[in-house]
Amino acid sequence: GQGGVSRAHCELVKRDGELKLVDKSRFGTFVNEKRISGEIALQPADVIRIGSPGEQLQVIRMEATGGT
């Protein structure tokens, strides 16, 4: 990795009707400045940071999409 970011650092998945963040890193994935391990459900306004220090992303909106 470069700058504290792993090649496959984390993954966003939709599971059980929720948007989830799955940490796959060696360097740390943070949500609202708390290091996570494994998988957590995201909420609107959550701030995701990858690495330490690292880039930040904010969850703005989550929408359900129709499906069968």
N, CA, C and O atoms as a Tripos MOL2 file, in Angstrom:
@<TRIPOS>MOLECULE
protein
  272   271    68     0     0
PROTEIN
NO_CHARGES

@<TRIPOS>ATOM
      1 N           0.8190   -1.2010    0.0000 N.3       1 GLY1
      2 CA          0.0000    0.0000    0.0000 C.3       1 GLY1
      3 C           0.8520    1.2490    0.0000 C.2       1 GLY1
      4 O           2.0510    1.2000    0.2760 O.2       1 GLY1
      5 N           0.2330    2.3560   -0.3080 N.am      2 GLN2
      6 CA          0.9220    3.6370   -0.3450 C.3       2 GLN2
      7 C           0.2320    4.5910    0.6080 C.2       2 GLN2
      8 O          -0.9940    4.7020    0.5810 O.2       2 GLN2
      9 N           0.9810    5.2810    1.4480 N.am      3 GLY3
     10 CA          0.4050    6.2600    2.3510 C.3       3 GLY3
     11 C          -0.5970    5.6770    3.3260 C.2       3 GLY3
     12 O          -1.5810    6.3310    3.6710 O.2       3 GLY3
     13 N          -0.3560    4.4400    3.7800 N.am      4 GLY4
     14 CA         -1.2560    3.8330    4.7470 C.3       4 GLY4
     15 C          -2.5400    3.2940    4.1610 C.2       4 GLY4
     16 O          -3.5150    3.0890    4.8840 O.2       4 GLY4
     17 N          -2.5530    3.0610    2.8480 N.am      5 VAL5
     18 CA         -3.7520    2.5220    2.2020 C.3       5 VAL5
     19 C          -3.4020    1.1840    1.5690 C.2       5 VAL5
     20 O          -2.4320    1.0800    0.8180 O.2       5 VAL5
     21 N          -4.1890    0.1690    1.8720 N.am      6 SER6
     22 CA         -3.9890   -1.1590    1.2980 C.3       6 SER6
     23 C          -4.5510   -1.2040   -0.1180 C.2       6 SER6
     24 O          -5.4000   -0.3880   -0.4780 O.2       6 SER6
     25 N          -4.0820   -2.1490   -0.9150 N.am      7 ARG7
     26 CA         -4.6020   -2.2970   -2.2850 C.3       7 ARG7
     27 C          -6.0960   -2.5710   -2.2920 C.2       7 ARG7
     28 O          -6.8340   -1.9650   -3.0690 O.2       7 ARG7
     29 N          -6.5410   -3.4630   -1.4490 N.am      8 ALA8
     30 CA         -7.9750   -3.7530   -1.2980 C.3       8 ALA8
     31 C          -8.3480   -3.3170    0.1120 C.2       8 ALA8
     32 O          -8.5180   -4.1500    1.0030 O.2       8 ALA8
     33 N          -8.4740   -2.0210    0.3080 N.am      9 HIS9
     34 CA         -8.5750   -1.4490    1.6510 C.3       9 HIS9
     35 C          -9.9160   -1.7270    2.3180 C.2       9 HIS9
     36 O          -9.9690   -2.2030    3.4520 O.2       9 HIS9
     37 N         -10.9930   -1.4260    1.6080 N.am     10 CYS10
     38 CA        -12.3230   -1.6380    2.1690 C.3      10 CYS10
     39 C         -13.3090   -1.8150    1.0240 C.2      10 CYS10
     40 O         -12.9830   -1.5880   -0.1410 O.2      10 CYS10
     41 N         -14.5040   -2.2180    1.3760 N.am     11 GLU11
     42 CA        -15.5180   -2.5090    0.3680 C.3      11 GLU11
     43 C         -16.8650   -2.0070    0.8710 C.2      11 GLU11
     44 O         -17.1960   -2.1610    2.0470 O.2      11 GLU11
     45 N         -17.6380   -1.4060   -0.0290 N.am     12 LEU12
     46 CA        -19.0180   -1.0240    0.2750 C.3      12 LEU12
     47 C         -19.9310   -2.0850   -0.3100 C.2      12 LEU12
     48 O         -19.8190   -2.4220   -1.4890 O.2      12 LEU12
     49 N         -20.8290   -2.6100    0.4990 N.am     13 VAL13
     50 CA        -21.7610   -3.6360    0.0340 C.3      13 VAL13
     51 C         -23.1660   -3.3000    0.5250 C.2      13 VAL13
     52 O         -23.3410   -2.6840    1.5760 O.2      13 VAL13
     53 N         -24.1540   -3.7120   -0.2460 N.am     14 LYS14
     54 CA        -25.5360   -3.5850    0.2030 C.3      14 LYS14
     55 C         -25.9690   -4.9710    0.6540 C.2      14 LYS14
     56 O         -26.0030   -5.9140   -0.1370 O.2      14 LYS14
     57 N         -26.2990   -5.0820    1.9300 N.am     15 ARG15
     58 CA        -26.6620   -6.3710    2.4970 C.3      15 ARG15
     59 C         -27.7820   -6.1460    3.5010 C.2      15 ARG15
     60 O         -27.7220   -5.2230    4.3130 O.2      15 ARG15
     61 N         -28.7920   -6.9860    3.4430 N.am     16 ASP16
     62 CA        -29.9210   -6.8920    4.3800 C.3      16 ASP16
     63 C         -30.5630   -5.5070    4.3540 C.2      16 ASP16
     64 O         -31.0100   -5.0060    5.3850 O.2      16 ASP16
     65 N         -30.6080   -4.8880    3.1670 N.am     17 GLY17
     66 CA        -31.2450   -3.5850    3.0230 C.3      17 GLY17
     67 C         -30.4400   -2.4230    3.5680 C.2      17 GLY17
     68 O         -30.9520   -1.3070    3.6540 O.2      17 GLY17
     69 N         -29.1810   -2.6620    3.9410 N.am     18 GLU18
     70 CA        -28.3380   -1.6040    4.4990 C.3      18 GLU18
     71 C         -27.0590   -1.4760    3.6840 C.2      18 GLU18
     72 O         -26.6020   -2.4370    3.0650 O.2      18 GLU18
     73 N         -26.4890   -0.2730    3.6920 N.am     19 LEU19
     74 CA        -25.1840   -0.0560    3.0970 C.3      19 LEU19
     75 C         -24.1490   -0.3400    4.1700 C.2      19 LEU19
     76 O         -24.1750    0.2580    5.2460 O.2      19 LEU19
     77 N         -23.2380   -1.2570    3.8720 N.am     20 LYS20
     78 CA        -22.2510   -1.6690    4.8720 C.3      20 LYS20
     79 C         -20.8430   -1.4130    4.3500 C.2      20 LYS20
     80 O         -20.5740   -1.4870    3.1510 O.2      20 LYS20
     81 N         -19.9670   -1.1130    5.2810 N.am     21 LEU21
     82 CA        -18.5560   -0.9200    4.9890 C.3      21 LEU21
     83 C         -17.8000   -2.0900    5.5920 C.2      21 LEU21
     84 O         -17.9470   -2.3920    6.7760 O.2      21 LEU21
     85 N         -16.9910   -2.7470    4.7700 N.am     22 VAL22
     86 CA        -16.2200   -3.9040    5.2140 C.3      22 VAL22
     87 C         -14.7370   -3.5390    5.1720 C.2      22 VAL22
     88 O         -14.2020   -3.2160    4.1120 O.2      22 VAL22
     89 N         -14.0830   -3.5910    6.3220 N.am     23 ASP23
     90 CA        -12.6530   -3.2880    6.4120 C.3      23 ASP23
     91 C         -11.8530   -4.5050    5.9840 C.2      23 ASP23
     92 O         -12.0700   -5.6070    6.4860 O.2      23 ASP23
     93 N         -10.9180   -4.3020    5.0450 N.am     24 LYS24
     94 CA        -10.0450   -5.3820    4.5800 C.3      24 LYS24
     95 C          -8.5830   -4.9510    4.6490 C.2      24 LYS24
     96 O          -7.7270   -5.5260    3.9760 O.2      24 LYS24
     97 N          -8.3050   -3.9410    5.4620 N.am     25 SER25
     98 CA         -6.9860   -3.3170    5.4380 C.3      25 SER25
     99 C          -6.0760   -3.7880    6.5630 C.2      25 SER25
    100 O          -6.5050   -4.4230    7.5260 O.2      25 SER25
    101 N          -4.7880   -3.4460    6.3980 N.am     26 ARG26
    102 CA         -3.8140   -3.6040    7.4750 C.3      26 ARG26
    103 C          -3.6110   -2.2820    8.1910 C.2      26 ARG26
    104 O          -3.1190   -2.2520    9.3190 O.2      26 ARG26
    105 N          -3.9910   -1.1810    7.5380 N.am     27 PHE27
    106 CA         -3.6540    0.1560    8.0320 C.3      27 PHE27
    107 C          -4.7870    0.8460    8.7730 C.2      27 PHE27
    108 O          -4.5520    1.8370    9.4660 O.2      27 PHE27
    109 N          -5.9980    0.3510    8.6450 N.am     28 GLY28
    110 CA         -7.1140    0.9460    9.3720 C.3      28 GLY28
    111 C          -8.1250    1.6480    8.4880 C.2      28 GLY28
    112 O          -7.7770    2.4070    7.5840 O.2      28 GLY28
    113 N          -9.3720    1.3750    8.7730 N.am     29 THR29
    114 CA        -10.5010    2.0710    8.1730 C.3      29 THR29
    115 C         -11.2670    2.6910    9.3310 C.2      29 THR29
    116 O         -11.5340    2.0290   10.3340 O.2      29 THR29
    117 N         -11.6180    3.9590    9.1880 N.am     30 PHE30
    118 CA        -12.2330    4.7080   10.2820 C.3      30 PHE30
    119 C         -13.5860    5.2530    9.8480 C.2      30 PHE30
    120 O         -13.7350    5.7350    8.7250 O.2      30 PHE30
    121 N         -14.5660    5.1780   10.7340 N.am     31 VAL31
    122 CA        -15.8670    5.8010   10.5140 C.3      31 VAL31
    123 C         -16.0960    6.7390   11.6880 C.2      31 VAL31
    124 O         -16.0960    6.3220   12.8460 O.2      31 VAL31
    125 N         -16.2900    8.0060   11.3700 N.am     32 ASN32
    126 CA        -16.4640    9.0340   12.4050 C.3      32 ASN32
    127 C         -15.3080    9.0120   13.4080 C.2      32 ASN32
    128 O         -15.5020    9.1360   14.6170 O.2      32 ASN32
    129 N         -14.0870    8.8490   12.8550 N.am     33 GLU33
    130 CA        -12.8340    8.8530   13.6190 C.3      33 GLU33
    131 C         -12.6590    7.6570   14.5550 C.2      33 GLU33
    132 O         -11.7700    7.6730   15.4060 O.2      33 GLU33
    133 N         -13.4880    6.6220   14.4140 N.am     34 LYS34
    134 CA        -13.3070    5.3970   15.2020 C.3      34 LYS34
    135 C         -12.8800    4.2830   14.2580 C.2      34 LYS34
    136 O         -13.5120    4.0490   13.2280 O.2      34 LYS34
    137 N         -11.7950    3.5980   14.6230 N.am     35 ARG35
    138 CA        -11.3230    2.4940   13.7900 C.3      35 ARG35
    139 C         -12.3280    1.3540   13.8580 C.2      35 ARG35
    140 O         -12.7980    0.9830   14.9330 O.2      35 ARG35
    141 N         -12.6460    0.8080   12.6940 N.am     36 ILE36
    142 CA        -13.5900   -0.3050   12.6530 C.3      36 ILE36
    143 C         -12.8350   -1.5910   12.3700 C.2      36 ILE36
    144 O         -11.7070   -1.5760   11.8770 O.2      36 ILE36
    145 N         -13.4740   -2.6910   12.6890 N.am     37 SER37
    146 CA        -12.9500   -3.9950   12.2910 C.3      37 SER37
    147 C         -14.1340   -4.7880   11.7790 C.2      37 SER37
    148 O         -15.2330   -4.7110   12.3280 O.2      37 SER37
    149 N         -13.9060   -5.5390   10.7390 N.am     38 GLY38
    150 CA        -14.9950   -6.3180   10.1690 C.3      38 GLY38
    151 C         -15.9330   -5.4460    9.3650 C.2      38 GLY38
    152 O         -15.5070   -4.7200    8.4660 O.2      38 GLY38
    153 N         -17.2250   -5.5190    9.6950 N.am     39 GLU39
    154 CA        -18.2700   -4.8840    8.8980 C.3      39 GLU39
    155 C         -19.1790   -4.0400    9.7810 C.2      39 GLU39
    156 O         -19.5600   -4.4630   10.8730 O.2      39 GLU39
    157 N         -19.5270   -2.8390    9.3040 N.am     40 ILE40
    158 CA        -20.4930   -2.0120   10.0310 C.3      40 ILE40
    159 C         -21.5060   -1.4320    9.0520 C.2      40 ILE40
    160 O         -21.2110   -1.2500    7.8710 O.2      40 ILE40
    161 N         -22.7000   -1.1440    9.5550 N.am     41 ALA41
    162 CA        -23.7350   -0.4790    8.7620 C.3      41 ALA41
    163 C         -23.4580    1.0210    8.7770 C.2      41 ALA41
    164 O         -23.1660    1.5970    9.8250 O.2      41 ALA41
    165 N         -23.5520    1.6480    7.6050 N.am     42 LEU42
    166 CA        -23.3320    3.0830    7.4960 C.3      42 LEU42
    167 C         -24.6440    3.8410    7.6240 C.2      42 LEU42
    168 O         -25.7160    3.3210    7.3110 O.2      42 LEU42
    169 N         -24.5390    5.0700    8.0850 N.am     43 GLN43
    170 CA        -25.6840    5.9670    8.2340 C.3      43 GLN43
    171 C         -25.3910    7.2560    7.4610 C.2      43 GLN43
    172 O         -24.2270    7.5940    7.2410 O.2      43 GLN43
    173 N         -26.4470    7.9840    7.0430 N.am     44 PRO44
    174 CA        -26.2030    9.2800    6.4010 C.3      44 PRO44
    175 C         -25.3570   10.1700    7.3160 C.2      44 PRO44
    176 O         -25.5320   10.1640    8.5350 O.2      44 PRO44
    177 N         -24.4560   10.9220    6.7260 N.am     45 ALA45
    178 CA        -23.5430   11.8520    7.4020 C.3      45 ALA45
    179 C         -22.3270   11.1720    8.0240 C.2      45 ALA45
    180 O         -21.4620   11.8660    8.5580 O.2      45 ALA45
    181 N         -22.2250    9.8340    7.9760 N.am     46 ASP46
    182 CA        -21.0080    9.1740    8.4410 C.3      46 ASP46
    183 C         -19.8250    9.6380    7.5960 C.2      46 ASP46
    184 O         -19.9590    9.8660    6.3940 O.2      46 ASP46
    185 N         -18.6740    9.7750    8.2330 N.am     47 VAL47
    186 CA        -17.4460   10.1490    7.5380 C.3      47 VAL47
    187 C         -16.5130    8.9450    7.5640 C.2      47 VAL47
    188 O         -16.1750    8.4310    8.6300 O.2      47 VAL47
    189 N         -16.1020    8.5050    6.3800 N.am     48 ILE48
    190 CA        -15.2250    7.3460    6.2210 C.3      48 ILE48
    191 C         -13.8220    7.8630    5.9180 C.2      48 ILE48
    192 O         -13.6460    8.7210    5.0530 O.2      48 ILE48
    193 N         -12.8300    7.3400    6.6290 N.am     49 ARG49
    194 CA        -11.4340    7.6940    6.3490 C.3      49 ARG49
    195 C         -10.6580    6.4100    6.1520 C.2      49 ARG49
    196 O         -10.7590    5.4780    6.9490 O.2      49 ARG49
    197 N          -9.8770    6.3700    5.0750 N.am     50 ILE50
    198 CA         -9.0480    5.1950    4.8240 C.3      50 ILE50
    199 C          -7.5910    5.5690    5.0530 C.2      50 ILE50
    200 O          -7.0940    6.5510    4.5010 O.2      50 ILE50
    201 N          -6.9160    4.7750    5.8730 N.am     51 GLY51
    202 CA         -5.5280    5.0370    6.2090 C.3      51 GLY51
    203 C          -5.4020    6.0640    7.3170 C.2      51 GLY51
    204 O          -6.3900    6.6210    7.7940 O.2      51 GLY51
    205 N          -4.1490    6.3010    7.7180 N.am     52 SER52
    206 CA         -3.8960    7.2360    8.8100 C.3      52 SER52
    207 C          -2.5860    7.9680    8.5500 C.2      52 SER52
    208 O          -1.5390    7.3420    8.7170 O.2      52 SER52
    209 N          -2.5520    9.2340    8.1570 N.am     53 PRO53
    210 CA         -3.7350   10.0030    7.7650 C.3      53 PRO53
    211 C          -4.2030    9.5320    6.4050 C.2      53 PRO53
    212 O          -3.4620    8.8500    5.6970 O.2      53 PRO53
    213 N          -5.3880    9.8750    6.0390 N.am     54 GLY54
    214 CA         -5.8770    9.3870    4.7590 C.3      54 GLY54
    215 C          -6.9960   10.2230    4.1970 C.2      54 GLY54
    216 O          -7.4030   11.2360    4.7640 O.2      54 GLY54
    217 N          -7.4780    9.7640    3.0600 N.am     55 GLU55
    218 CA         -8.5810   10.4350    2.3870 C.3      55 GLU55
    219 C          -9.8730   10.2210    3.1510 C.2      55 GLU55
    220 O         -10.0680    9.1820    3.7830 O.2      55 GLU55
    221 N         -10.7610   11.2140    3.0900 N.am     56 GLN56
    222 CA        -12.0510   11.1090    3.7630 C.3      56 GLN56
    223 C         -13.1770   11.1750    2.7460 C.2      56 GLN56
    224 O         -13.0970   11.8960    1.7510 O.2      56 GLN56
    225 N         -14.2220   10.4140    3.0120 N.am     57 LEU57
    226 CA        -15.4520   10.4120    2.2210 C.3      57 LEU57
    227 C         -16.6050   10.5780    3.1860 C.2      57 LEU57
    228 O         -16.5590   10.0670    4.3050 O.2      57 LEU57
    229 N         -17.6430   11.2900    2.7640 N.am     58 GLN58
    230 CA        -18.8200   11.4240    3.6240 C.3      58 GLN58
    231 C         -20.0200   10.8230    2.9260 C.2      58 GLN58
    232 O         -20.2470   11.0490    1.7370 O.2      58 GLN58
    233 N         -20.7980   10.0400    3.6940 N.am     59 VAL59
    234 CA        -22.0400    9.4720    3.1810 C.3      59 VAL59
    235 C         -23.0570   10.6060    3.1520 C.2      59 VAL59
    236 O         -23.4070   11.1480    4.2000 O.2      59 VAL59
    237 N         -23.5330   10.9670    1.9690 N.am     60 ILE60
    238 CA        -24.4740   12.0710    1.8220 C.3      60 ILE60
    239 C         -25.9080   11.5660    1.8470 C.2      60 ILE60
    240 O         -26.7480   12.0890    2.5790 O.2      60 ILE60
    241 N         -26.1770   10.5520    1.0470 N.am     61 ARG61
    242 CA        -27.5480   10.0780    0.9260 C.3      61 ARG61
    243 C         -27.5180    8.5950    0.5980 C.2      61 ARG61
    244 O         -26.6420    8.1220   -0.1260 O.2      61 ARG61
    245 N         -28.4780    7.8760    1.1370 N.am     62 MET62
    246 CA        -28.6190    6.4580    0.8210 C.3      62 MET62
    247 C         -30.0380    6.2580    0.3240 C.2      62 MET62
    248 O         -30.9950    6.6930    0.9650 O.2      62 MET62
    249 N         -30.1730    5.5990   -0.8210 N.am     63 GLU63
    250 CA        -31.4880    5.3780   -1.3940 C.3      63 GLU63
    251 C         -31.7120    3.8980   -1.6170 C.2      63 GLU63
    252 O         -30.8110    3.1670   -2.0280 O.2      63 GLU63
    253 N         -32.9220    3.4750   -1.3390 N.am     64 ALA64
    254 CA        -33.3070    2.1010   -1.6570 C.3      64 ALA64
    255 C         -33.6720    2.0580   -3.1300 C.2      64 ALA64
    256 O         -34.3230    2.9680   -3.6450 O.2      64 ALA64
    257 N         -33.2530    1.0080   -3.7970 N.am     65 THR65
    258 CA        -33.6270    0.8400   -5.1920 C.3      65 THR65
    259 C         -34.5450   -0.3520   -5.3040 C.2      65 THR65
    260 O         -34.4210   -1.3220   -4.5570 O.2      65 THR65
    261 N         -35.4650   -0.2730   -6.2390 N.am     66 GLY66
    262 CA        -36.4130   -1.3680   -6.4300 C.3      66 GLY66
    263 C         -35.7250   -2.5990   -6.9640 C.2      66 GLY66
    264 O         -34.7100   -2.5030   -7.6540 O.2      66 GLY66
    265 N         -36.2630   -3.7350   -6.6540 N.am     67 GLY67
    266 CA        -35.6920   -4.9880   -7.1250 C.3      67 GLY67
    267 C         -36.7000   -6.0940   -6.9750 C.2      67 GLY67
    268 O         -37.7700   -5.9160   -6.3910 O.2      67 GLY67
    269 N         -36.3440   -7.2330   -7.5080 N.am     68 THR68
    270 CA        -37.2430   -8.3830   -7.3900 C.3      68 THR68
    271 C         -36.6090   -9.4490   -6.5460 C.2      68 THR68
    272 O         -37.2090  -10.5010   -6.3270 O.2      68 THR68
@<TRIPOS>BOND
     1     1     2 1
     2     2     3 1
     3     3     4 2
     4     3     5 am
     5     5     6 1
     6     6     7 1
     7     7     8 2
     8     7     9 am
     9     9    10 1
    10    10    11 1
    11    11    12 2
    12    11    13 am
    13    13    14 1
    14    14    15 1
    15    15    16 2
    16    15    17 am
    17    17    18 1
    18    18    19 1
    19    19    20 2
    20    19    21 am
    21    21    22 1
    22    22    23 1
    23    23    24 2
    24    23    25 am
    25    25    26 1
    26    26    27 1
    27    27    28 2
    28    27    29 am
    29    29    30 1
    30    30    31 1
    31    31    32 2
    32    31    33 am
    33    33    34 1
    34    34    35 1
    35    35    36 2
    36    35    37 am
    37    37    38 1
    38    38    39 1
    39    39    40 2
    40    39    41 am
    41    41    42 1
    42    42    43 1
    43    43    44 2
    44    43    45 am
    45    45    46 1
    46    46    47 1
    47    47    48 2
    48    47    49 am
    49    49    50 1
    50    50    51 1
    51    51    52 2
    52    51    53 am
    53    53    54 1
    54    54    55 1
    55    55    56 2
    56    55    57 am
    57    57    58 1
    58    58    59 1
    59    59    60 2
    60    59    61 am
    61    61    62 1
    62    62    63 1
    63    63    64 2
    64    63    65 am
    65    65    66 1
    66    66    67 1
    67    67    68 2
    68    67    69 am
    69    69    70 1
    70    70    71 1
    71    71    72 2
    72    71    73 am
    73    73    74 1
    74    74    75 1
    75    75    76 2
    76    75    77 am
    77    77    78 1
    78    78    79 1
    79    79    80 2
    80    79    81 am
    81    81    82 1
    82    82    83 1
    83    83    84 2
    84    83    85 am
    85    85    86 1
    86    86    87 1
    87    87    88 2
    88    87    89 am
    89    89    90 1
    90    90    91 1
    91    91    92 2
    92    91    93 am
    93    93    94 1
    94    94    95 1
    95    95    96 2
    96    95    97 am
    97    97    98 1
    98    98    99 1
    99    99   100 2
   100    99   101 am
   101   101   102 1
   102   102   103 1
   103   103   104 2
   104   103   105 am
   105   105   106 1
   106   106   107 1
   107   107   108 2
   108   107   109 am
   109   109   110 1
   110   110   111 1
   111   111   112 2
   112   111   113 am
   113   113   114 1
   114   114   115 1
   115   115   116 2
   116   115   117 am
   117   117   118 1
   118   118   119 1
   119   119   120 2
   120   119   121 am
   121   121   122 1
   122   122   123 1
   123   123   124 2
   124   123   125 am
   125   125   126 1
   126   126   127 1
   127   127   128 2
   128   127   129 am
   129   129   130 1
   130   130   131 1
   131   131   132 2
   132   131   133 am
   133   133   134 1
   134   134   135 1
   135   135   136 2
   136   135   137 am
   137   137   138 1
   138   138   139 1
   139   139   140 2
   140   139   141 am
   141   141   142 1
   142   142   143 1
   143   143   144 2
   144   143   145 am
   145   145   146 1
   146   146   147 1
   147   147   148 2
   148   147   149 am
   149   149   150 1
   150   150   151 1
   151   151   152 2
   152   151   153 am
   153   153   154 1
   154   154   155 1
   155   155   156 2
   156   155   157 am
   157   157   158 1
   158   158   159 1
   159   159   160 2
   160   159   161 am
   161   161   162 1
   162   162   163 1
   163   163   164 2
   164   163   165 am
   165   165   166 1
   166   166   167 1
   167   167   168 2
   168   167   169 am
   169   169   170 1
   170   170   171 1
   171   171   172 2
   172   171   173 am
   173   173   174 1
   174   174   175 1
   175   175   176 2
   176   175   177 am
   177   177   178 1
   178   178   179 1
   179   179   180 2
   180   179   181 am
   181   181   182 1
   182   182   183 1
   183   183   184 2
   184   183   185 am
   185   185   186 1
   186   186   187 1
   187   187   188 2
   188   187   189 am
   189   189   190 1
   190   190   191 1
   191   191   192 2
   192   191   193 am
   193   193   194 1
   194   194   195 1
   195   195   196 2
   196   195   197 am
   197   197   198 1
   198   198   199 1
   199   199   200 2
   200   199   201 am
   201   201   202 1
   202   202   203 1
   203   203   204 2
   204   203   205 am
   205   205   206 1
   206   206   207 1
   207   207   208 2
   208   207   209 am
   209   209   210 1
   210   210   211 1
   211   211   212 2
   212   211   213 am
   213   213   214 1
   214   214   215 1
   215   215   216 2
   216   215   217 am
   217   217   218 1
   218   218   219 1
   219   219   220 2
   220   219   221 am
   221   221   222 1
   222   222   223 1
   223   223   224 2
   224   223   225 am
   225   225   226 1
   226   226   227 1
   227   227   228 2
   228   227   229 am
   229   229   230 1
   230   230   231 1
   231   231   232 2
   232   231   233 am
   233   233   234 1
   234   234   235 1
   235   235   236 2
   236   235   237 am
   237   237   238 1
   238   238   239 1
   239   239   240 2
   240   239   241 am
   241   241   242 1
   242   242   243 1
   243   243   244 2
   244   243   245 am
   245   245   246 1
   246   246   247 1
   247   247   248 2
   248   247   249 am
   249   249   250 1
   250   250   251 1
   251   251   252 2
   252   251   253 am
   253   253   254 1
   254   254   255 1
   255   255   256 2
   256   255   257 am
   257   257   258 1
   258   258   259 1
   259   259   260 2
   260   259   261 am
   261   261   262 1
   262   262   263 1
   263   263   264 2
   264   263   265 am
   265   265   266 1
   266   266   267 1
   267   267   268 2
   268   267   269 am
   269   269   270 1
   270   270   271 1
   271   271   272 2
@<TRIPOS>SUBSTRUCTURE
     1 GLY1         2 RESIDUE 1 A GLY
     2 GLN2         6 RESIDUE 1 A GLN
     3 GLY3        10 RESIDUE 1 A GLY
     4 GLY4        14 RESIDUE 1 A GLY
     5 VAL5        18 RESIDUE 1 A VAL
     6 SER6        22 RESIDUE 1 A SER
     7 ARG7        26 RESIDUE 1 A ARG
     8 ALA8        30 RESIDUE 1 A ALA
     9 HIS9        34 RESIDUE 1 A HIS
    10 CYS10       38 RESIDUE 1 A CYS
    11 GLU11       42 RESIDUE 1 A GLU
    12 LEU12       46 RESIDUE 1 A LEU
    13 VAL13       50 RESIDUE 1 A VAL
    14 LYS14       54 RESIDUE 1 A LYS
    15 ARG15       58 RESIDUE 1 A ARG
    16 ASP16       62 RESIDUE 1 A ASP
    17 GLY17       66 RESIDUE 1 A GLY
    18 GLU18       70 RESIDUE 1 A GLU
    19 LEU19       74 RESIDUE 1 A LEU
    20 LYS20       78 RESIDUE 1 A LYS
    21 LEU21       82 RESIDUE 1 A LEU
    22 VAL22       86 RESIDUE 1 A VAL
    23 ASP23       90 RESIDUE 1 A ASP
    24 LYS24       94 RESIDUE 1 A LYS
    25 SER25       98 RESIDUE 1 A SER
    26 ARG26      102 RESIDUE 1 A ARG
    27 PHE27      106 RESIDUE 1 A PHE
    28 GLY28      110 RESIDUE 1 A GLY
    29 THR29      114 RESIDUE 1 A THR
    30 PHE30      118 RESIDUE 1 A PHE
    31 VAL31      122 RESIDUE 1 A VAL
    32 ASN32      126 RESIDUE 1 A ASN
    33 GLU33      130 RESIDUE 1 A GLU
    34 LYS34      134 RESIDUE 1 A LYS
    35 ARG35      138 RESIDUE 1 A ARG
    36 ILE36      142 RESIDUE 1 A ILE
    37 SER37      146 RESIDUE 1 A SER
    38 GLY38      150 RESIDUE 1 A GLY
    39 GLU39      154 RESIDUE 1 A GLU
    40 ILE40      158 RESIDUE 1 A ILE
    41 ALA41      162 RESIDUE 1 A ALA
    42 LEU42      166 RESIDUE 1 A LEU
    43 GLN43      170 RESIDUE 1 A GLN
    44 PRO44      174 RESIDUE 1 A PRO
    45 ALA45      178 RESIDUE 1 A ALA
    46 ASP46      182 RESIDUE 1 A ASP
    47 VAL47      186 RESIDUE 1 A VAL
    48 ILE48      190 RESIDUE 1 A ILE
    49 ARG49      194 RESIDUE 1 A ARG
    50 ILE50      198 RESIDUE 1 A ILE
    51 GLY51      202 RESIDUE 1 A GLY
    52 SER52      206 RESIDUE 1 A SER
    53 PRO53      210 RESIDUE 1 A PRO
    54 GLY54      214 RESIDUE 1 A GLY
    55 GLU55      218 RESIDUE 1 A GLU
    56 GLN56      222 RESIDUE 1 A GLN
    57 LEU57      226 RESIDUE 1 A LEU
    58 GLN58      230 RESIDUE 1 A GLN
    59 VAL59      234 RESIDUE 1 A VAL
    60 ILE60      238 RESIDUE 1 A ILE
    61 ARG61      242 RESIDUE 1 A ARG
    62 MET62      246 RESIDUE 1 A MET
    63 GLU63      250 RESIDUE 1 A GLU
    64 ALA64      254 RESIDUE 1 A ALA
    65 THR65      258 RESIDUE 1 A THR
    66 GLY66      262 RESIDUE 1 A GLY
    67 GLY67      266 RESIDUE 1 A GLY
    68 THR68      270 RESIDUE 1 A THR
